Amino acid sequence: MMVKMFGIPHYREFDPTLLMAIVFPFFFAFMFPDVGHGLVVLLLGVLVAFFMKGIGPSMRDLGLIMIPCGAASMVTGALFGEIFGWGEAAEAFVGEQVKPLMEPLWFDPILKAHHPIIFGIESGVVAFFVITLIFGGIHLNLGVILDVIKRIRMKQSPLFPVLCLWFYSGFLFWLMYLVVKGGLYPDPKLYGWMCLPLLIVFAEGVKEKRHESIEAGTSGAMEVVIWILGGLIEVLDVFSRFLSNTISYGRILAMALAHICLMVLTILIAYMLAGIGLIGPILFVLVIIAGNIVVIGLEVFLVTIQDLRLHFYEFFTKFYDASGIEYEPLRVERIYTEK
């Protein structure tokens, strides 16, 4: 269903449906980490997919998508200790009257951990950001690898995606080191590893512009400048594209933090209203219920949009042409007669 929104795969290219069926709930879960909210999404998915009457196949497909997304969100919610927003972050920002319903199995994304989370990092936000970079690197590299396979199958040169994969491996390591250590990687060998594929990309860009000049029958000093600029543009395009694509996966962190902050705000407002005389307890319950409903509806919509964006723009554009035509069986359409 979601792959069709981008386009139909060509019969000679890789169909990303199965891959997206695995990765989409995975990203959804890290952007929507809550055991209680995940359970609500799962139950709504079961209701839509199997029990609602009079709905079309698209709605049933949507229900089937919600089921693994909700289940995965329950897992990440347990990792971060969030159940309907009642976690360590709510206790820290609202007060000791809020008791977490469970301890995080891993860490809280907002608070400072009591022990290193990953690569010696104790800050939950920084650790989560590094984790999103790892997710992005793996996802993007997978897309480039699929592009290499596609080009080989179609008897096209895989040189450019191989160079991108070569450069990006070193670039990703450099970026992670910069975030974790707060400085540049000291070993110059890494920069040689990163620069060599860029030099080849530069040479290919110059070669392409030179070939265009020869075909056009033009020559001169200005043409040489154009060749060099063409090579530089190719290098800048590769570098800027991979930098922006990688940083884009930080939206996973942003959506997770937004989810937790919205629930902390809901709980804070509920406790502020709880002390208003006799109606305080009623207002408390109403705010908690209404807040959860609003956050679930808003976050599911926004997270789905961001998840699709990571797949459609960052991932599919690396290898997926979507130039196929959906098969339609031959059938007779009656115009003047009836069965």
Phi, psi and omega in degrees: 000310183286325177296322179297332177298329178274321180154164180275133179291142173291150186294344181258000180248166183290132177272113186276012185300309181297318180297318179292327178297334179270313188282325182301309177297329180297309178294320178304316184295320181285339175272346185224061188273097179200125182296313182293313180293324176297321178296319178298315179297318179299313181294322176296322178297317177298317180299313182291319186284327191238342188238339180284136180258153174073023178250156182279173180297331179295320178292322177294321176298321178298319177298320178294328177289324182294330184297304179293330178295316178295318179297318179294324178295327176295323179293310180292328175298321176292322178297323183260359176071040181244123173227107184053033178086353182273086180226192182295328179295319178296319178296320183290323187263334181266315180144173184290345178293341177267116179254126178303137179285342176201154175278141178296136177288339180237282179198164174269129185295342184261320188274166175279132183281159177278349180212159180303136182272308181203135180055033178078007183275135178252343178284126181297320182293313181296318179298317180295322179296318177298320179297320178295325176296321178296314177303312181297318180298315179296316182296314181292318178298322177298318178298320179292320178299318177296327176293321177299313180298317180297317181294322178294317180296325181268011178058040175249161181289125178269014187301311185297309178296328177295317177296321177297317179296318178299309181295317187292329177300313178291322180296318181296318178298317179298317182294318179295320178297320179298317181289317185286311186267343180074023180201176181280149179294129189283337185279118182292345180298327179298319182291328173294320177300321182282325186282329184301310177296329178293324176296322178293319176299318178300314180297320179294322178295318177297317180299319181294315179294323179295319179296320178296321180294319179296318179295325181279349179075026180253152179204171180129176183296321180297325179295322178297318177299319179296321178299313182295317178298322177299318177295318179296321179297320178299317180295313180297324179296314180297312183296309183294324181295313182289326177296311181294321179297318181292312180298332181300332179289351173296346176296338175298313176298314183300316181291323178295316179295321178298319179298312181295317181295320178297321179288323175298318178297319178299314181294321179298314179297320180299318180289328176295322180278344184294337183269010181273085172050218184288330183275356181305308180300323179294316178298322179302310181295317181297318180294318179298314181294310181297319180298317178296319180297314181296315182295317179298310181298314182293314185291320179299318179296310183293318181295320178299317178298314181293322178296315177298322180297317179299323180282312186290316186267307184287319190265303186298326183293348179282331188214344193257114180275331181054044183259012182278169177238129182295137182290133175232116182296148179291131178212156181271127176260115181282132179249314185252350183236164177237160177292000000 
